[in-house]
Amino acid sequence: MNDNQVAPEFSGDDIIVCREVHKWFGEFHVLRGISLSVKRQEVVVIFGPSGSGKSTFIRNLNRLEDHQRGTLS
């Protein structure tokens, strides 16, 4: 997380919680400390430029790929 980012607040109502998730492909650091919480019935959009890690993050959430550091629950 960068100095100007605010960490999400986590509560017992969260159905998806990601904390400081990191993923590398060799030397390429794709996911850099991603933290996110999603509550029941909440809609979340993940967007960004090509190659920014959107699909990799979703594959990690779906457990189709393993992350190297952090927690997903």
GIUR-V618734 format. One record per backbone hydrogen bond with DSSP energy under -1.0 kcal/mol. CO is the residue of the C=O (numbers start at 0). NH is the residue of the N-H. Records with the same first field share a line. If there is no record, write none. Layout:
CO = NH + NH
//
This chain:
1 = 4
10 = 13
12 = 39
15 = 37
16 = 72
17 = 35
18 = 70
20 = 33
21 = 67 + 68
22 = 29 + 30
24 = 27
27 = 24 + 29
30 = 22
33 = 20
35 = 17
37 = 14 + 15
38 = 41
48 = 51
52 = 56
53 = 57
54 = 58
55 = 59
56 = 60
57 = 61
58 = 63 + 64
59 = 62
68 = 21
70 = 18
//
